[in-house]
Amino acid sequence: MSVSPLDLNRRSVMLGGLGVAGMAAFAPRLAWAQGRSETLLVVQELGPNSLDMQGVGSNQTVNGLSWNCYDRLLTYPSKTLPDSTLSYDREKLAPELAESWEVAADGMSCTFKLRKDAKFHDGTPVTAKDVKWSFDRAVKVGGFPTFQMSAGSLEKPEQFVVVDDHTFRIDYVRKDKMLLFNVAVVVPFIINSELARKNATPEDPWALAWLKNNEAGGGAYKIESWKPGSETVLTRFDDWKSGPLPKVKRVIARDVPSAGTRRAMLERGDADISSGFAPRDFEQIIKEGKVKVSGVPIPNALWYVALNTAKPPFDNVKLRQAIAWAMPYEQIQTSAFFGRAVPMYGGTAEVSKPVWPQPFPYVTDLDKAKALLKEAGFESGLETTLSLDAGTATVGEPTAILIQENLAKIGIKAAIEKIPGANWRTTLNKKELPLALNRFSGWLDYPEYYFYWNFHGNNSIFNISSYKNKEMDALIDKARFTTDAAEYDRCVKDFIALCMRDVPVVPLNQPIHDVAMQKGVSGYEFWFHREPDYRQFAKS
């Protein structure tokens, strides 16, 4: 196509006008586009209720704040799953605040060399004294953090030694293969101890009250603003030294309770990433293809019904087995989860592999259920309650209704009780619910770790079945600490078989963690804590 000199002149005039007036209007749009490419907009159902994941009652999303705003000594490297999704590698460790570490020749201590250029967000240098104070806090603060530390034999402050400003040592109370892997989970994050101690009191030596509302970290991001129930804004800490500087400079995480609204925002391009939709929604999102979805089966995780083994009537093993045969497994899988979960029913009667989770041998068989109900002395049926977390109602409520309907067929009337999400953990800890629909995932991907939390007689906060069996305890403990591979396999298979017989819980499925995001968003990585690691993201 030919262009006349007149046309060229007209274009020059138009561009000249744009340079004087039009560019002034265009510049803010250009700046916004550039800023948008460096900002990740997250829409989430429920934001953090605290800034301290070690605090009492902190919710799931607080784990994400801890992960991004604080460092740990070690972390996990990445691997690529068969579908090309990035995931943490559970079998390896990588440096974070510690640039190197070395286990002693006798296997009874580990020495960490800290990065000498690491700083907290206020510019204070990070030292081994901060690491010790942080580890002391984790083992002394009580509740979940202290129990989590004990899962890796991190039990008392005397184990944590400051060698010099940049050298820290952990002395072992016993050899434990999970110890170093436990150092890399969310709980032992490193706090600016000087800042925290300034805001502690004799009644609150670990500054729980202050850290609930204030951040004292040195991680890749720092908190710009936090409006509980509304919005959390993170900005990149440009002086972060514990890894490659993140490409995303700012993260805006908005609380949008409505799944429909969150989905619409994603599909319009008004948000970059979200999760927590119903399985039916994810199924539709995948088919429509407007945004991409990453779905990873959560390691060491189950949806299950817990039966209170410490109180009548479910202290009766025959009754628990009857419940297991009465569950509408396939209906739950198709109608509540729409196939976006791994079935945990219909397995073999004999445990042949030391892996967890694995399908239990139960299927829906109402005749077997009725026969066992009669053997248990409840031929005429019984009345009970089935409780669930209202915050999981998208899948929890249809699952509970299907269970309720099937139990009614064998004469068990189960009233459904929805407990507000804010009260769910507290209610579970009382261990008074007869039947509870729950989901649990173990951060460390070992069968004995899951069983230690859920079925050991030390009765952790997650043993909501209040299950106690000395044979089970002995098998779990032996599996945790044996160095004999054959003995380990034998113990794991034996404690899984015992769980199948005693039925403290009835597994339904292994959940899949689905996350939807814009096609231009890259770097998403699945983590055991299921929260986004903003340090990895990039936008095109």
N, C-alpha and C positions, 0 to 999 in steps of 0.2 A: 504494500500500500504506500503510495507517495504522500508526502506531507509538504504543503506549500509554505513559503517563508512567512505568509500572513498567519497561518496556523501556529507556526513556531513563535511568532511574536505574541499572539494571543495567549499562548501557554506561558510565555515568560511573564506577561502582565499578571496572569492568574497566580503563578507561583510567587511573584513579587508581592502581591496582595496578601497571600497566605503568610509570607514571611513577616509582614508587618502586623496583620490583625489575626488571620486565621491560625497562625502558629501559636499565638498566645492562648487561643482556646484549645488547641491540640496538645500543648505541652502538659497540662494537668492530666489528660487522658494517657499520654505517653508515660508520665511519671507513675500514674496508677498502675498501668500495665506492668511496668518494671517492678513496682512494689509488690504487685500481686504475684509475680513469678517467684518472689522471695518470701512470700507469706503462705503458710498452710492454714486453711480454714477447716476446722474440724467441727462437726455437729454430733453431739453425743446425747444419749437419753438422760444420763445423770452425771453431773460433774463431781469433783472432789468435795467431801464434807470436812476436810482437814488438809493441812499441809504437811502433816507428820504421819507417815504410814505406821509408825510404831505406837501411835496413840490409840487409846481405847475406842473401839467403834468406827475406826476409819474404814471407808468403803473401797471398792475395787479400783476406782479411778485414781485414788491417792497413790497406788502403786506406780502408776505412770508418771506422776509428778516426781516421786522419789527417783525413778529410773533416769529421768532426763535432767533433773536439777541437782542431783548428788552423784558423786563417784563412789565406786567400790574398789577394793584392792584389785580384784580380778573380774574378768567377764568371760563370755563364751564367744568363740569365733563363729563365722557364718558358714553355712553350707547351702547347696542348692537342692531342693526337692525334685522328684521326677517331673512335676508339672512346671518347673522353672521358678517356683516360689522360693524366696530366700527364707531360711530358718536358722535359728541358733543350732550349734552342734553340741549336743548334750555330752559328748564323749571327750571334749577338749576344753582347754582353758586358754585365755589370752590375757595380756597385760592391760590394765586400765590405770589406776593411780599408782600401782606398783609396776615399775618397768621391768622387774625381774623377781623371781622367787626361787628358793632352793630348799628342798626337803633334806634334813640331816641324814647322815649315813645310817643311824639307828632307826630312822623312820618315826621319831618321836617329837619332832618340831619342824617348823618351816620358817625361814627368814625371808622377809620381803624388803627389797630396796625401792624406796619411794622416789618419784620424780622430783628432782630438786627445784624445778621451775613451776611446780603446781601452786596455784593460788585459789583462795576462796573468792566468792563474788565481791567481797568488800576489799580485796587486795591483800588480805593477810596470807602469808605463806602457809602451806599445808605441812605439818610435821607429824612425826610418829606419835606425839602426845595427843593430837587430834584423833588419830586412828585408835589409840588405846581407849580414850574416853568414849568414843563411839561404840567400840566393841563392848566395853564395860556396860554401857547403857543398854545395849541389845540383850545382854544376858541377865541384867538386873531389873529391867523395867517391868517384867512379868507378862502374862498373857501370851498371845500368839507369837510375838517376836522372840521371847525367851524360849518357848517350846520349839520354834523353828531353828534357833541356834543349837539347841540340844540335839536336834536330828542329825547334826554333823559333829557331835561330841564337843561343842563349844559351850562350856557350862559355867565357868567362873572367871572373875577378873584376873585371878592369879595366873591364868594361862597366857595373858596378853602382856608382852614385855617391850618397853621402849629401850632399844639398844643405843641409838643416838637419834639426832633430829630426823634423819632420813632412813633409818633402819628399824624395822618392827618385826617381832618374832611371836609366833604362836607356839606354845608348848602343849603337846597333846596329853590328854588324860588316858587315851588309848588309841591304837591305830584304827582309823575309820576312813574307808574309801570315799565317804561322802563329805569329809571335812572341807577340803579345798573347793569342791563344787558348791558347797553351802556358802563359802565366802563370796561366791559370785552371784548369789540370788539377791533379791531386793532388800532384805532386812539389814544386813551390816553395811549401811551406807555411811559415808564419812562426813561428820558434822564439824563445823567451825566451833570447837569446844570453848574457846575463849569467849566468843559471842554468846553461846548458849549458857555458859556458867554465869555471865553477867545478868542473865534474865532468869536464873534459877532461884529457888528459895529453899530454906531448910525443910519445908513441907513438900517441896517439889524439886528435888535435887537434879532431876533429869530434864528440867525445863519443859515439861509436857504441855503446860498451859501456854507458854510463849511460843513454842515450836508448832503448836496447832495452828497458829495464825501468822507465823513468820517463817521464812525460809533462811537457812544458814548453810548453804551448800557451796560447792565449787564445780558443779557439773556443767555440761555443755550449754544448758539454758538456765536462765534465772527468771524469777517471777516478776513480771511488770505490774500485773494487777490481778486480783482475785475477788470476784463477786459471787459468793456461794449461791448456787441455784440459778446463776445467770451466765457468767462468763469467766474464763481464765485465760490470761494472756502471758505468753512466755517470749522472752527475747534471747537471742544468742549471746553467750558469754564469749566475747572475741578473744579473751586471754586463756581459753581452755587449752590444756596441754595433754590431756589423757587420751587423745585420739584425733583423727582428721577433723578439722573445723567443719561443722555442718553447713550444707548449702542453703538450707532454709533459715532465714534470719529471724523470722517471727512466726509464732504459732498462736492462733486465736481459736480457742475451744469453747464453743457455745452450747449451753444446755438447751436442748429442744426435745421435750418429753414425747411429743407426737412422732411416731415412726413414719406416718404418712407425710408429715411436713418435712422430716429429714430426707426422705426419699425424693420428694419433689425438689428440694433444694439441690440435691446431688444431680438429678436428671436435668435441671435447668442450668447447671454449671455454677450455682451460687455457693456451693461448698465443695471441698476437695475429697473428704473422706468421712465415712461413718460406718457404724456397725450396730448390732442389736436389733436388726429387723427380724420379723418372723420368718421361719424357713420358707413359707409360701412366697413371701416377698423376694427373698433371695433367688428362689427358683425362677420367678418372673423376670427379675433384673438380669439374670444370666441369659435367659431366652431373648430378651429385648436388646441386649448388647449396647445400651447407651453408655453405661459405665462398666468398668471391669470389676470382677469379684475374685478375691483370694480366699480359698477355703481349705483349712488344714485340720485334720482330726487332732484333737487336743491330747497330747501324750499323758498317760497316767490319769485319765479323767473318766468319770462316769456320771450319767443321770441314773438315779436309783431311788427306790423307796426304802427308807430306813424303818426298821421295826424295833421298838423299845424292848430289848431283851431283859431289862432289869425289873420290869413291872408286868403284872398280869394285864391282859391275857397273853401278850406276845413273848412272855418268858417261856412259852410252850413251843418247843422246836417243831412239833408236828403241825401246829397252827401256822407257824412261819412258812413251812414247806407248802402248806395248802395255799397260802397267799401267793407263793411263787408260781404254782401251777395255774392260778386263776387270772394272772395278769394278761391283758389283751395286747400282747407284744406287737403283733403285726399291725393292728389298728393304730397303735401309738406311733409306730414307725412311719406309716403312710399318711395318717390324718392329722397328727400333731407336728411331726417333724418333716413331712414331705420328702422322706428319704435322705435328708441332709444330716445324717448321723450314722454311725456304724453299729449294726445290731449286736446286742450282747445276750442273746438267747439262742436256744437250739444247738448248744455245743455238745461235745461228747461227754459221756459220764466219767471218763478217765482223763485226768490232767496229764498230758503228754509233753507239754513244753513249759519252761519256767518264765512265762511272759504274762504281763498284766497291762491292760485289761484283756480278758479273753471271755468268750461266751459261756454262760452257765448252761447246764443241761436242761433247763426248764423251757417248756413251751406252753401254750394255752391248752389246758386239758381240764375242763371243769369236772369231769367224773373223778379224776385223780384228786382234785382239790376237795371235792365233797367227801371222798373216802377218808382223806387225811383229817378233814374237819371233824368227822365222826370219831376217828381214833383219838383226836385231841380232846374229845369230850364236849364239842360244840356243834353237835348234830343239828340243834335247833337254831343255830346262828348266833350272832352277837351284834352289838352296836359299838361303834368307835368313831374316831375322827381322822381325817386325812388332811394334813396341813401342808401349805405351800407358801413360798415367798411371792407376795403379790407383784414384786418387781420382775418376776419371771413368768408373768401370766400369759404372755403370748404363746409360749409352748406349755407352760405349767398347767394352765387352767384346762385346755382341751385334754391334756394327759390325765389330769385328776378326774375329769368327768368320765372318761373312758374306763378308768380303774374303778370308779364308783359304780358304774353300770355293771361291770363284770362281777365285782364282789357281791352285788345284790343278787346275782344269779345263783350264788352258793349260800345265800342267807346272811351275808354280812352287810349291815347298813352302815355306811361310812359317810358321815357328814363332812363336807368340804369346808375347811377353815383357811381363809386367805389372811396372811399376816403381813402387815406393811413391811416393805423392804428395809426401812430404817430400824425395825425391831427384830428382823429375822435372825441375825447372828446371836443377839442377846437371848432370844427365845430358845434357839437351839441349844445354847450353852446350859440352859436349865435342865435339859434332858428329860423333859416330862411329856413330850408329844408321843402318842401311841404309834402313829404312822406319819412319816414326813417325806414329801417328795423333794429331793435335793440334788444339787450337782456339786461334785468336789473334783478338783484337779490338783495333783501333786507337782510342785515345782521341780523336784528332782525326779528324773524318770527311772526310778527303780521300784520293783514290786514291793520290796520290804519297806521302802519309804512310805508308800501309800498305806500299807498295812499298819505301820508304826503310828500313823496319824489316826487311822479309822478303826482299828480293831485290837490295839494293844491294851492290856489291862491297866496301863498308867492313865488311861481314860482321858486322853487329850480333848481339847474343846471340839474337835471334829469327830470324835467317837460318839455320834449322836444316837447310836443304838445302845450305848452303855454296855457294849459287849465285853465280857471278861471271861477268858479261858486260859488257864495256865499252860496248856499244851500249845495254844496259839502264840502266847508270849515267848515261849522257849524257841519255837520255830522262827519267829520274826527276829529275835535277838541273835540267834545263831547265824541266820542269813546275813544280818547286818555286818557281822564281824569276822566270819570265817574267811580264810584265805584259800580254802580248798574248793576248787571249781565244782567238783562232783557233789560235795556236801552242800554247796550253795544251791545248785539245781534241785537237789532232793528236798531241801527245806522249803524252797519257793513252791514247788509243786505240791508239797504236803500242806502248806498253809492255805493255798488256793483251794485245794480239795476240801479242807476243813471248813472253809468259808462257804463252799457250795453246799455242804451238808447242814451246817448250822444256820445258814441264811440270816445273818444279822441285817443284811441288805438284799434287796432284789434288784440286780442291775437291769436297766432298760436298754441303754445304748451308750456309746462313746460319742460325745458331742463333737461337732465340727465348728471351728471358729471361723466365721465368715466376715469378711471386711470388704466393703464396696468403696471404690475410689475412681477419680477421673482417670481417663486413659493417659493423660499427660503426667500423672504422678508416678514416680518410680522410687525404688529403694525400700518399699515396704518389706519388713522382715517379721516373721512370726516368732514370738517369744513365749516362754512358758507362763509368764504373768499376763499374757493376752492384751497388753496395752501397747499403743504405738511407740516405737522408738524414733523420735523425731530427728535424731542425729543422722539417720540413714537416708532421709527423704530428699528427693529433688523434684523439681517441676520443669517441664518444658513449655 
